[in-house]
Amino acid sequence: MLPTRFAPCLALLLSACVGAPVVESASDQKAVMSEPATESATETRFRTPAGYADAIDAVARLDTAHDAVPAVAGLRLGTFAGMPALLVDTPHATAAVALHGGHLLSYVPAGGEDLLWLSPRVAAAPAPIRGGVPVVWPYFGRQGQGDDVPSHGFVRTMRWQLVHAAREADGTMTLALAPPAFAELDLELRMDLRIGATLEQSLTTRNTGAAPVVFSQALHTYFRVSDVHDVHVDGLEGLDFLDKNDGYDVHRQQGPWRLDDARDPGRSDYIYTGAGGRYRLDDPGLGRRIDLQTQGSGTLVVWNPGEASAERSSDMNAGAWRGFVCLEAANAGPGTVRLAPGAQHVLSQRVEVQPLD
């Protein structure tokens, strides 16, 4: 079982937890020796960058009149759910990526239905988007942070830029996007997408500073389901998880994940530790199985607010919570990333849909 010393630390809104283990990362460009985790290892305390307010203001005034995209077949700039977005059309799938937040809004395999859930109550920018795949970086929630920074990091409410686009021989589209870089963070971020018969998404974090940085992150994927009460998730059996609704006490998963767990039915805010990186979401109502594979991910977050919490949300319609479950490839809770100067870390996920047997 996970040591009990983690529970009181995480109960303080995932504040810095002395003694939490870290995941070392090696750079593809520079060899970096791993440093062992120590009892003094804690998350880096980030400060809001000096230009953050101006960047947020620019998002609120988002104007795409002067934007241009490369002349790549199947890629254009348009709107999706009322938001400026990169629209991707391939023989294998369509997709939409909002400039606001570098936010993947939609992925529809050819002949199928959208794998992602998106709330119809989309607030005006710069408010974060509810649904799709929000990018949570460089901290999860306010893990290791104070109340002076926005929840879930800086980049989900900023305007991103397209930095690369290409079409492969079979029509699969590859995109790379990045948020504005702030020198004060000592970190730079890039997101890569490969949109084809499968969806591949990765976050590459590079330490540009002179000291190690300990950070947390997540790809906060909202998978659309027929009814969250009727689906289950395999690949978590026997794992320990921390339950936010239970003061981050540690429990062990018995059988597949279901929302109607007898211990605490109707809601889920779990951080699974030591996760293996292969999961399966079975949805009899939609007749499909979603296979999720992750790499560079020490934890998996499984979240659905349940009815009581969802009713307090300003960006969900009544009953909307029944239509999704979040499976989040993450490095959060006790599974943070320690990144040496000059090193980089890649968090990635691969999503594929199959008919349910």
Residue frames relative to the residue before (quaternion, step in Angstrom):
aa qw qx qy qz dx dy dz
M 1.0000 0.0000 0.0000 0.0000 0.00 0.00 0.00
L 0.5764 -0.5701 0.4469 0.3782 3.58 -1.20 0.48
P 0.5561 -0.6237 0.4127 0.3624 3.61 -0.88 0.85
T 0.5215 -0.6859 0.4159 0.2908 3.56 -0.92 0.93
R 0.5248 0.6444 -0.4313 0.3511 3.60 1.16 -0.27
F 0.5881 0.5888 -0.3833 0.4007 3.63 1.18 -0.38
A 0.6037 0.6180 -0.3709 0.3406 3.59 0.97 -0.75
P 0.7135 0.4251 -0.3091 0.4632 3.67 0.69 -0.85
C 0.6072 0.5500 -0.3712 0.4370 3.60 1.07 -0.59
L 0.7207 0.4501 -0.2563 0.4608 3.56 0.83 -1.01
A 0.5642 0.6038 -0.3936 0.4027 3.57 1.14 -0.42
L 0.6560 0.4744 -0.3135 0.4963 3.59 1.17 -0.41
L 0.6927 -0.5050 0.2675 0.4401 3.54 0.66 1.23
L 0.6040 -0.5805 0.3429 0.4250 3.55 0.97 0.88
S 0.1917 0.7840 -0.5589 0.1901 3.56 0.88 0.97
A 0.7307 -0.4198 0.2816 0.4588 3.58 -1.28 0.21
C 0.1535 -0.8184 0.5530 0.0280 3.53 -0.70 1.14
V 0.3123 -0.7589 0.5422 0.1802 3.57 -0.33 1.22
G 0.7801 0.3048 -0.2456 0.4881 3.54 -0.87 0.98
A 0.4826 0.6507 -0.4633 0.3593 3.61 1.19 -0.05
P 0.4526 -0.6880 0.4843 0.2954 3.59 -0.91 0.84
V 0.2277 -0.7540 0.5973 0.1514 3.56 -1.20 0.48
V 0.3730 -0.6959 0.5689 0.2300 3.52 -1.29 0.49
E 0.3069 -0.7546 0.5501 0.1838 3.57 -0.64 1.07
S 0.1509 -0.7875 0.5930 0.0740 3.54 -1.15 0.63
A 0.2303 -0.7601 0.5908 0.1424 3.57 -1.02 0.78
S 0.4462 -0.7021 0.4960 0.2488 3.55 -1.08 0.78
D 0.4711 -0.6418 0.5194 0.3104 3.56 -1.18 0.59
Q 0.7167 0.4508 -0.2393 0.4752 3.56 1.21 -0.50
K 0.8095 0.1219 -0.0274 0.5737 3.58 1.07 -0.53
A 0.4145 -0.7081 0.5112 0.2560 3.56 -0.80 0.98
V 0.0356 -0.7968 0.6027 -0.0256 3.56 -0.82 1.02
M 0.3729 -0.7236 0.5324 0.2322 3.57 -0.79 0.99
S 0.4510 -0.6809 0.5054 0.2785 3.54 -0.98 0.83
E 0.2426 -0.7391 0.6102 0.1504 3.51 -1.15 0.71
P 0.4577 -0.6891 0.4708 0.3065 3.62 -0.79 0.85
A 0.5432 -0.5934 0.4785 0.3519 3.56 -1.15 0.62
T 0.1338 -0.7863 0.5998 0.0637 3.56 -1.04 0.77
E 0.6509 -0.5309 0.3734 0.3937 3.54 -1.25 0.31
S 0.6828 0.4716 -0.2988 0.4713 3.62 1.21 -0.28
A 0.4568 0.6981 -0.4484 0.3209 3.60 1.28 -0.02
T 0.0930 0.7793 -0.6123 0.0957 3.58 -0.75 1.09
E 0.6484 -0.5088 0.3898 0.4108 3.54 -1.29 0.28
T 0.5256 -0.5968 0.5018 0.3402 3.54 -1.22 0.58
R 0.3336 -0.7249 0.5673 0.2033 3.58 -0.97 0.85
F 0.1811 -0.8122 0.5501 0.0704 3.57 -0.42 1.24
R 0.2367 -0.7326 0.6200 0.1509 3.52 -1.21 0.65
T 0.5747 -0.5877 0.4340 0.3687 3.57 -1.10 0.67
P 0.4584 -0.7042 0.4607 0.2860 3.64 -0.66 1.03
A 0.6287 -0.5819 0.3694 0.3602 3.54 -1.11 0.74
G 0.7568 0.3871 -0.2172 0.4798 3.61 0.97 -0.76
Y 0.3765 0.7656 -0.4643 0.2379 3.57 1.27 0.11
A 0.6538 0.5223 -0.3243 0.4410 3.62 0.87 -0.89
D 0.6554 0.4976 -0.3151 0.4728 3.60 0.97 -0.80
A 0.6391 0.5246 -0.3278 0.4570 3.59 1.02 -0.77
I 0.6411 0.5145 -0.3178 0.4726 3.57 1.02 -0.79
D 0.6399 0.5251 -0.3204 0.4605 3.56 1.00 -0.84
A 0.6356 0.5294 -0.3301 0.4547 3.58 1.04 -0.75
V 0.6194 0.5348 -0.3440 0.4605 3.59 1.06 -0.69
A 0.6451 0.5325 -0.3187 0.4458 3.57 0.97 -0.85
R 0.7371 0.3434 -0.2038 0.5451 3.57 1.20 -0.54
L 0.1463 0.8483 -0.4999 0.0958 3.56 1.20 0.58
D 0.0291 0.7795 -0.6194 0.0881 3.53 -0.74 1.19
T 0.1644 -0.8220 0.5406 0.0714 3.58 -0.59 1.11
A 0.3354 0.7854 -0.4776 0.2065 3.57 1.27 0.12
H 0.7657 0.3381 -0.1832 0.5156 3.57 1.05 -0.72
D 0.4606 0.6708 -0.4586 0.3571 3.58 1.23 0.20
A 0.0631 -0.7755 0.6268 0.0411 3.52 -1.20 0.57
V 0.1898 -0.7531 0.6147 0.1376 3.55 -1.15 0.56
P 0.6093 -0.5551 0.4005 0.4004 3.58 -1.11 0.51
A 0.5200 -0.6307 0.4787 0.3205 3.54 -1.20 0.56
V 0.2357 0.7545 -0.5598 0.2487 3.54 0.33 1.34
A 0.4802 -0.6843 0.4669 0.2883 3.57 -0.73 1.06
G 0.7978 0.2769 -0.2221 0.4874 3.53 -0.89 0.98
L 0.6968 0.3987 -0.2711 0.5310 3.61 1.26 0.11
R 0.1616 0.7726 -0.6033 0.1140 3.56 -0.90 0.95
L 0.4419 -0.6505 0.5465 0.2878 3.53 -1.32 0.30
G 0.1796 0.7793 -0.5808 0.1518 3.56 -0.80 1.02
T 0.5302 -0.5863 0.4694 0.3935 3.55 -1.03 -0.77
F 0.0427 -0.7572 0.6513 0.0253 3.52 -1.26 0.61
A 0.8238 -0.0289 -0.0492 0.5640 3.57 -0.71 1.11
G 0.7075 -0.4828 0.2443 0.4545 3.55 1.07 0.82
M 0.6528 0.5093 -0.3140 0.4646 3.60 1.26 0.07
P 0.5269 -0.5970 0.4857 0.3608 3.61 -1.05 0.68
A 0.1025 0.8147 -0.5538 0.1380 3.56 -0.74 1.05
L 0.4489 -0.6003 0.5822 0.3148 3.48 -1.38 0.36
L 0.1599 -0.7969 0.5798 0.0569 3.56 -0.70 1.10
V 0.1307 -0.8076 0.5750 0.0063 3.53 -0.73 1.16
D 0.0059 -0.7843 0.6194 -0.0329 3.56 -0.92 0.99
T 0.0601 0.7956 -0.5961 0.0897 3.58 -0.54 1.21
P 0.6434 -0.5090 0.3703 0.4357 3.63 -1.18 0.17
H 0.7167 0.4715 -0.2339 0.4575 3.57 1.21 -0.51
A 0.8023 -0.0696 0.1130 0.5820 3.59 1.10 -0.67
T 0.2565 -0.6978 0.6305 0.2229 3.50 -1.40 0.17
A 0.0338 -0.7934 0.6078 0.0023 3.56 -1.22 0.47
A 0.1494 -0.7529 0.6313 0.1104 3.52 -1.34 0.32
V 0.0796 -0.7874 0.6112 0.0016 3.55 -0.96 0.97
A 0.3260 -0.7589 0.5320 0.1863 3.60 -0.55 1.15
L 0.4790 -0.6291 0.5256 0.3139 3.56 -1.12 0.67
H 0.6306 0.5075 -0.3175 0.4940 3.56 1.15 -0.65
G 0.8551 0.0697 -0.0880 0.5061 3.54 -0.50 1.21
G 0.3772 -0.7074 0.5096 0.3125 3.62 1.22 -0.08
H 0.3104 0.8284 -0.3962 0.2458 3.47 1.30 0.68
L 0.3076 -0.7288 0.5830 0.1853 3.58 -0.65 1.10
L 0.2013 -0.8279 0.5200 0.0609 3.57 -0.54 1.23
S 0.8190 0.0326 0.0640 0.5693 3.56 1.02 -0.81
Y 0.0660 0.7405 -0.6686 0.0142 3.53 -1.25 0.65
V 0.0010 0.8145 -0.5755 0.0739 3.56 -0.47 1.27
P 0.3057 -0.7430 0.5626 0.1950 3.63 -0.47 1.11
A 0.6234 -0.5574 0.3912 0.3842 3.58 -1.12 0.69
G 0.8356 0.1615 -0.1524 0.5024 3.55 -0.86 1.03
G 0.6847 0.4779 -0.2786 0.4745 3.58 1.27 0.02
E 0.5460 -0.5825 0.4851 0.3565 3.52 -1.33 -0.37
D 0.6815 -0.4958 0.3456 0.4127 3.54 -1.26 0.43
L 0.3723 -0.7189 0.5415 0.2266 3.57 -0.97 0.85
L 0.7290 0.4321 -0.2199 0.4833 3.57 1.20 -0.52
W 0.3291 -0.7119 0.5902 0.1911 3.52 -1.20 0.71
L 0.0209 -0.7840 0.6203 -0.0127 3.57 -0.99 0.87
S 0.4387 -0.7042 0.4908 0.2659 3.56 -0.78 1.02
P 0.4267 -0.6934 0.5109 0.2757 3.61 -0.94 0.79
R 0.6494 0.4814 -0.3219 0.4928 3.59 1.23 -0.30
V 0.0561 0.8193 -0.5613 0.1029 3.55 0.40 1.29
A 0.3186 -0.7527 0.5484 0.1767 3.55 -0.65 1.13
A 0.5908 -0.5783 0.4243 0.3695 3.56 -1.19 0.54
A 0.5590 -0.5743 0.4752 0.3632 3.55 -1.16 0.66
P 0.5843 -0.1109 -0.7956 -0.1157 1.55 -2.21 1.23
A 0.2907 0.7535 -0.5439 0.2279 3.64 1.08 0.41
P 0.5274 -0.6321 0.4490 0.3474 3.61 -1.01 0.67
I 0.4784 -0.6666 0.5038 0.2700 3.55 -1.21 0.66
R 0.2964 -0.7471 0.5709 0.1673 3.56 -0.96 0.92
G 0.7572 0.3160 -0.2667 0.5056 3.57 -0.57 1.19
G 0.6805 0.4681 -0.3544 0.4384 3.55 -1.31 -0.10
V 0.5819 -0.5355 0.4357 0.4299 3.56 -0.91 -0.97
P 0.1500 -0.7850 0.5970 0.0699 3.62 -0.06 1.24
V 0.3297 -0.7152 0.5819 0.2030 3.56 -1.14 0.73
V 0.1372 -0.7917 0.5947 0.0270 3.57 -0.54 1.25
W 0.3162 0.7380 -0.5106 0.3076 3.59 -0.40 1.25
P 0.6669 -0.1975 -0.7175 -0.0383 1.76 -1.98 1.54
Y 0.7166 0.3099 -0.2919 0.5524 3.58 1.07 0.67
F 0.4144 -0.7029 0.5366 0.2150 3.52 -1.21 0.72
G 0.7880 0.0659 -0.1040 0.6033 3.59 -0.66 1.08
R 0.5922 -0.4579 0.3791 0.5440 3.53 -0.43 -1.30
Q 0.1330 0.8378 -0.5178 0.1108 3.55 1.07 0.74
G 0.8439 0.0877 -0.1106 0.5176 3.54 -0.68 1.16
Q 0.6588 0.5160 -0.2900 0.4643 3.58 1.29 0.05
G 0.4771 -0.6294 0.5196 0.3261 3.54 -1.36 0.07
D 0.6753 -0.4918 0.3643 0.4116 3.54 -1.31 -0.17
D 0.5604 0.6330 -0.3725 0.3827 3.59 1.29 -0.02
V 0.6890 0.4023 -0.2912 0.5279 3.61 1.23 0.14
P 0.5688 -0.6095 0.4154 0.3639 3.61 -1.12 0.55
S 0.5749 -0.5925 0.4397 0.3536 3.57 -1.14 0.64
H 0.8456 0.1690 -0.1540 0.4824 3.56 -1.14 0.80
G 0.7214 -0.5052 0.2567 0.3980 3.58 1.04 0.67
F 0.6558 -0.5690 0.3823 0.3162 3.50 -1.42 -0.05
V 0.7264 0.5364 -0.2697 0.3344 3.58 0.90 -0.84
R 0.5981 0.5935 -0.3847 0.3768 3.64 1.09 -0.40
T 0.7301 0.3570 -0.2422 0.5300 3.62 1.23 -0.16
M 0.5855 0.5579 -0.3751 0.4530 3.59 1.22 0.45
R 0.5107 -0.6241 0.4868 0.3358 3.53 -1.24 0.38
W 0.2385 -0.7690 0.5825 0.1118 3.54 -0.92 1.01
Q 0.3088 -0.7320 0.5771 0.1889 3.53 -1.33 0.35
L 0.4205 -0.6543 0.5641 0.2772 3.54 -1.15 0.68
V 0.1100 -0.8274 0.5497 0.0330 3.59 -0.66 1.08
H 0.7994 0.0341 -0.0290 0.5991 3.61 1.21 -0.23
A 0.0736 0.7671 -0.6359 0.0423 3.54 -1.16 0.70
A 0.1137 0.7820 -0.6051 0.0971 3.57 -0.99 0.83
R 0.2857 -0.7330 0.5953 0.1632 3.54 -1.28 0.53
E 0.3438 -0.7471 0.5347 0.1944 3.56 -0.78 1.04
A 0.7356 -0.4562 0.2721 0.4205 3.56 -1.28 0.32
D 0.7313 0.4119 -0.2444 0.4857 3.61 1.02 -0.72
G 0.6448 -0.5469 0.3086 0.4358 3.58 1.29 0.17
T 0.4479 0.6791 -0.4585 0.3578 3.59 1.26 -0.12
M 0.2841 -0.7731 0.5508 0.1349 3.58 -0.96 0.93
T 0.1069 -0.7604 0.6360 0.0759 3.56 -1.08 0.80
L 0.0501 -0.7870 0.6145 -0.0213 3.53 -0.96 1.00
A 0.0710 -0.7508 0.6516 0.0818 3.53 -1.26 0.51
L 0.0259 -0.7930 0.6081 -0.0271 3.55 -0.92 1.00
A 0.0783 -0.7932 0.6026 0.0401 3.54 -1.22 0.48
P 0.4056 -0.6736 0.5521 0.2773 3.58 -1.14 0.62
P 0.6689 -0.4442 0.3639 0.4722 3.61 -1.22 0.06
A 0.3530 -0.7233 0.5545 0.2114 3.58 -1.07 0.74
F 0.1208 -0.7780 0.6147 0.0480 3.57 -0.94 0.94
A 0.4554 -0.7222 0.4498 0.2620 3.57 -0.58 1.17
E 0.6175 0.5863 -0.3538 0.3870 3.61 1.04 -0.74
L 0.6426 0.5493 -0.3294 0.4205 3.61 1.12 -0.54
D 0.2470 -0.7786 0.5254 0.2379 3.60 1.16 -0.60
L 0.6722 0.4147 -0.3005 0.5346 3.58 1.21 0.51
E 0.1121 -0.7563 0.6383 0.0894 3.54 -1.19 0.63
L 0.2016 -0.7968 0.5664 0.0606 3.56 -1.09 0.80
R 0.0022 0.7556 -0.6550 0.0043 3.53 -1.17 0.75
M 0.1702 -0.7675 0.6099 0.0998 3.55 -1.08 0.80
D 0.1228 -0.7768 0.6152 0.0551 3.57 -0.94 0.95
L 0.1010 -0.7773 0.6204 0.0266 3.53 -1.06 0.88
R 0.0536 -0.7469 0.6613 0.0443 3.54 -1.14 0.74
I 0.0805 -0.8337 0.5445 -0.0442 3.51 -0.35 1.37
G 0.3075 0.7235 -0.5570 0.2678 3.53 -0.43 1.29
A 0.8123 -0.1415 0.1364 0.5492 3.57 -0.92 -0.88
T 0.7338 0.1800 -0.1536 0.6368 3.55 1.30 -0.41
L 0.3659 -0.6848 0.5780 0.2512 3.54 -1.31 0.31
E 0.0144 -0.7847 0.6194 -0.0199 3.55 -0.80 1.05
Q 0.0105 0.8011 -0.5926 0.0832 3.54 -0.83 1.07
S 0.0408 0.8109 -0.5817 0.0494 3.58 -0.89 0.89
L 0.2263 -0.7224 0.6380 0.1409 3.51 -1.31 0.60
T 0.1038 -0.7828 0.6124 0.0374 3.57 -0.77 1.07
T 0.1004 -0.7936 0.6000 0.0065 3.55 -0.66 1.18
R 0.0769 -0.8023 0.5919 0.0116 3.57 -0.82 1.01
N 0.3472 -0.7223 0.5645 0.1977 3.56 -0.96 0.93
T 0.1311 -0.8189 0.5580 0.0285 3.57 -0.47 1.25
G 0.6011 0.5942 -0.3483 0.4053 3.59 1.28 -0.06
A 0.6055 -0.5798 0.4297 0.3356 3.52 -1.39 -0.18
A 0.7275 0.3551 -0.2203 0.5443 3.60 1.28 0.02
P 0.6036 -0.5454 0.4155 0.4069 3.62 -1.16 0.42
V 0.1669 -0.7544 0.6280 0.0931 3.54 -1.23 0.65
V 0.1590 -0.7639 0.6196 0.0848 3.57 -0.98 0.90
F 0.0689 0.8248 -0.5506 0.1086 3.57 -0.50 1.19
S 0.2519 -0.7208 0.6191 0.1835 3.53 -1.40 0.20
Q 0.0408 -0.8066 0.5868 -0.0576 3.57 -1.21 0.52
A 0.0053 0.7905 -0.6115 -0.0332 3.54 -1.35 0.12
L 0.2664 -0.6409 0.6830 0.2275 3.47 -1.43 0.40
H 0.2074 -0.8511 0.4795 0.0520 3.53 -0.03 1.43
T 0.0243 0.8794 -0.4746 0.0281 3.59 0.76 1.10
Y 0.2125 -0.7486 0.6200 0.1000 3.54 -0.90 1.09
F 0.1277 -0.7903 0.5961 0.0626 3.61 -0.37 1.19
R 0.3858 -0.7205 0.5327 0.2195 3.55 -0.86 1.02
V 0.0281 -0.7942 0.6067 -0.0195 3.57 -0.92 0.96
S 0.6187 -0.5468 0.4101 0.3875 3.55 -1.28 0.37
D 0.7341 -0.1932 0.1573 0.6317 3.56 1.01 -0.91
V 0.4535 -0.7278 0.4415 0.2641 3.56 -0.56 1.16
H 0.5956 0.5750 -0.3631 0.4274 3.60 1.16 -0.44
D 0.7416 0.4410 -0.2100 0.4599 3.57 1.18 -0.58
V 0.6396 0.5209 -0.3344 0.4558 3.62 1.22 0.02
H 0.1048 -0.7737 0.6142 0.1150 3.54 -1.30 0.20
V 0.2917 -0.7468 0.5793 0.1468 3.55 -1.27 0.54
D 0.1872 -0.7702 0.6041 0.0820 3.55 -0.81 1.10
G 0.6362 0.5376 -0.4027 0.3794 3.55 -1.28 0.44
L 0.6775 0.4805 -0.2780 0.4825 3.57 1.31 -0.05
E 0.4166 0.7366 -0.4539 0.2789 3.57 1.28 -0.17
G 0.8287 0.2248 -0.1882 0.4768 3.54 -0.97 0.95
L 0.5623 0.5993 -0.3978 0.4078 3.61 1.23 -0.08
D 0.4330 -0.6496 0.5544 0.2885 3.54 -1.26 0.49
F 0.0120 -0.7946 0.6068 0.0197 3.55 -1.10 0.67
L 0.3617 -0.6904 0.5874 0.2179 3.52 -1.29 0.60
D 0.2210 -0.7955 0.5582 0.0825 3.57 -0.78 1.07
K 0.3773 -0.7463 0.5056 0.2122 3.57 -0.48 1.21
N 0.6806 0.4951 -0.2914 0.4548 3.58 1.02 -0.77
D 0.7089 0.3738 -0.2317 0.5513 3.55 1.33 -0.07
G 0.6319 -0.5744 0.3232 0.4078 3.58 1.08 0.79
Y 0.5660 -0.6205 0.3527 0.4126 3.58 1.24 0.59
D 0.2484 0.7353 -0.5733 0.2625 3.56 1.00 0.78
V 0.4473 -0.6995 0.5014 0.2434 3.54 -1.20 0.60
H 0.0176 -0.7783 0.6272 -0.0253 3.55 -0.99 0.95
R 0.3493 -0.7155 0.5584 0.2329 3.56 -1.26 0.27
Q 0.4519 -0.7049 0.4844 0.2534 3.54 -0.90 1.03
Q 0.1405 -0.7733 0.6163 0.0488 3.54 -0.87 1.06
G 0.8276 0.0203 -0.0532 0.5585 3.59 -0.42 1.20
P 0.7431 -0.3635 0.2788 0.4878 3.60 -1.24 -0.26
W 0.5251 -0.5856 0.4988 0.3640 3.56 -1.27 0.39
R 0.0589 0.7448 -0.6634 0.0413 3.52 -1.11 0.89
L 0.5628 -0.6069 0.4305 0.3599 3.56 -1.07 0.66
D 0.7237 0.4167 -0.2376 0.4961 3.57 1.01 -0.78
D 0.0702 0.7950 -0.5875 0.1336 3.54 0.73 1.12
A 0.5216 -0.6745 0.4223 0.3076 3.58 -0.82 0.98
R 0.6278 0.5597 -0.3444 0.4171 3.60 1.08 -0.65
D 0.7950 -0.0776 0.0927 0.5945 3.60 0.96 -0.83
P 0.0498 -0.8671 0.4949 0.0257 3.60 0.49 1.16
G 0.7867 0.4145 -0.2611 0.3758 3.51 -1.34 0.44
R 0.7854 0.1328 -0.1133 0.5939 3.61 1.20 0.11
S 0.0361 -0.7971 0.6025 0.0154 3.57 -1.22 0.43
D 0.1539 0.7344 -0.6524 0.1061 3.55 -0.95 0.98
Y 0.1927 0.8249 -0.4867 0.2136 3.52 0.59 1.30
I 0.1657 -0.7276 0.6544 0.1220 3.55 -1.19 0.70
Y 0.1824 -0.7907 0.5792 0.0775 3.57 -0.46 1.24
T 0.2111 -0.7892 0.5686 0.0966 3.57 -0.85 0.99
G 0.7985 0.2532 -0.2026 0.5072 3.56 -1.17 0.55
A 0.2440 0.8131 -0.4977 0.1781 3.56 1.20 0.57
G 0.4700 -0.7404 0.4252 0.2239 3.56 -0.99 0.87
G 0.5205 -0.6934 0.3826 0.3193 3.58 1.24 -0.18
R 0.7114 0.3439 -0.2643 0.5530 3.63 1.23 0.19
Y 0.0677 0.8076 -0.5731 0.1216 3.56 -0.58 1.21
R 0.1523 -0.7831 0.5989 0.0705 3.55 -1.22 0.53
L 0.1592 -0.7752 0.6093 0.0494 3.53 -0.82 1.12
D 0.1163 -0.8048 0.5815 0.0232 3.57 -0.46 1.24
D 0.0329 -0.8035 0.5927 -0.0443 3.55 -0.78 1.13
P 0.2434 -0.8027 0.5264 0.1388 3.63 -0.05 1.25
G 0.6257 0.5760 -0.3431 0.3988 3.59 1.02 -0.74
L 0.7461 0.3203 -0.1895 0.5521 3.59 1.08 -0.72
G 0.4161 -0.7444 0.4428 0.2766 3.57 1.29 0.01
R 0.6435 0.5211 -0.3309 0.4526 3.59 1.03 0.65
R 0.2503 -0.7222 0.6280 0.1467 3.47 -1.36 0.46
I 0.1689 -0.7716 0.6072 0.0861 3.58 -0.85 0.99
D 0.1782 -0.7665 0.6118 0.0796 3.54 -0.75 1.13
L 0.0784 -0.7886 0.6098 -0.0038 3.55 -0.85 1.06
Q 0.0236 -0.7746 0.6318 -0.0132 3.55 -0.84 1.07
T 0.0787 -0.8057 0.5868 0.0178 3.57 -0.87 0.94
Q 0.0823 -0.7580 0.6439 0.0634 3.52 -1.31 0.50
G 0.7844 0.2741 -0.2253 0.5087 3.56 -1.13 0.64
S 0.5880 0.5676 -0.3343 0.4694 3.54 1.33 0.37
G 0.2312 -0.8075 0.5315 0.1098 3.57 -0.54 1.16
T 0.7843 0.1985 -0.0948 0.5800 3.56 1.24 -0.40
L 0.1828 -0.7263 0.6417 0.1650 3.53 -1.35 0.28
V 0.2059 -0.7604 0.6057 0.1114 3.56 -0.90 0.98
V 0.0928 -0.7686 0.6318 0.0390 3.57 -0.94 0.97
W 0.0608 0.8407 -0.5244 0.1209 3.54 -0.44 1.25
N 0.1909 0.6851 -0.6980 0.0837 3.45 -1.25 0.81
P 0.4479 -0.7480 0.4102 0.2676 3.62 -0.64 1.05
G 0.3754 -0.6998 0.5190 0.3162 3.58 1.08 -0.61
E 0.7172 -0.4972 0.2868 0.3951 3.53 -1.26 0.40
A 0.6898 0.5079 -0.3117 0.4111 3.61 0.71 -1.02
S 0.7003 0.4559 -0.2713 0.4777 3.58 0.87 -0.93
A 0.6470 0.5341 -0.3260 0.4358 3.58 0.95 -0.83
E 0.6149 0.5649 -0.3538 0.4214 3.59 1.05 -0.66
R 0.6680 0.4881 -0.2984 0.4759 3.57 1.19 -0.48
S 0.5521 0.6250 -0.3866 0.3939 3.58 1.29 -0.15
S 0.3650 -0.7416 0.5253 0.2021 3.56 -1.02 0.83
D 0.7463 0.3909 -0.2217 0.4909 3.60 1.20 -0.18
M 0.6276 0.4571 -0.3727 0.5082 3.57 1.09 0.75
N 0.4204 -0.6637 0.5522 0.2790 3.54 -1.08 0.72
A 0.6522 -0.5018 0.3818 0.4208 3.56 -1.23 0.37
G 0.8326 0.1903 -0.1640 0.4936 3.53 -0.86 1.00
A 0.4470 0.7208 -0.4460 0.2859 3.60 1.26 -0.11
W 0.5710 0.6268 -0.3715 0.3782 3.59 1.11 -0.61
R 0.6003 0.5780 -0.3583 0.4209 3.59 1.17 -0.47
G 0.6881 0.5409 -0.2632 0.4056 3.58 1.20 -0.50
F 0.7817 0.2592 -0.1729 0.5403 3.61 1.16 0.16
V 0.0419 -0.7166 0.6858 0.1200 3.46 -1.47 0.15
C 0.3148 -0.7526 0.5526 0.1709 3.56 -0.94 0.91
L 0.0295 -0.7354 0.6770 0.0026 3.53 -0.92 1.04
E 0.0703 -0.8620 0.5004 -0.0398 3.53 -0.23 1.32
A 0.3060 -0.7050 0.6145 0.1781 3.55 -0.65 1.15
A 0.1053 0.8425 -0.5030 0.1615 3.56 -0.42 1.20
N 0.1400 -0.6716 0.7039 0.1840 3.44 -1.51 0.08
A 0.2896 0.7635 -0.4947 0.2975 3.53 0.12 1.35
G 0.7304 0.3492 -0.3016 0.5035 3.57 -1.30 0.21
P 0.8163 -0.1805 0.1408 0.5303 3.60 -0.76 -0.98
G 0.6695 0.5307 -0.2953 0.4277 3.62 1.23 -0.22
T 0.1475 0.8107 -0.5498 0.1370 3.58 0.69 1.06
V 0.4192 -0.6774 0.5453 0.2610 3.56 -1.36 0.14
R 0.1674 -0.7522 0.6297 0.0983 3.56 -0.94 0.95
L 0.0829 -0.8291 0.5524 -0.0239 3.54 -0.52 1.23
A 0.3379 -0.7581 0.5290 0.1769 3.57 -0.66 1.15
P 0.6501 -0.4991 0.3780 0.4306 3.63 -1.18 0.38
G 0.8190 0.2247 -0.1900 0.4925 3.55 -0.92 0.95
A 0.6066 0.5705 -0.3540 0.4258 3.61 1.24 -0.17
Q 0.1769 -0.7657 0.6014 0.1442 3.54 -1.29 0.22
H 0.1943 -0.7575 0.6151 0.1009 3.53 -1.27 0.55
V 0.1643 -0.7826 0.5955 0.0771 3.57 -1.02 0.85
L 0.1128 -0.7402 0.6619 0.0343 3.52 -0.91 1.09
S 0.0710 0.8303 -0.5471 0.0790 3.60 -0.63 1.02
Q 0.0940 -0.7606 0.6374 0.0802 3.50 -1.35 0.41
R 0.1507 -0.7494 0.6401 0.0769 3.51 -1.25 0.69
V 0.0982 -0.8137 0.5728 -0.0076 3.56 -0.72 1.12
E 0.0508 0.7820 -0.6176 0.0663 3.55 -0.90 0.97
V 0.2314 -0.7737 0.5764 0.1251 3.55 -1.03 0.81
Q 0.0582 -0.7797 0.6234 0.0028 3.54 -1.09 0.85
P 0.5445 -0.5783 0.4650 0.3911 3.61 -1.13 0.41
L 0.4790 -0.6711 0.4907 0.2817 3.53 -1.05 0.80
D 0.4648 -0.6923 0.4789 0.2743 3.58 -0.79 1.03
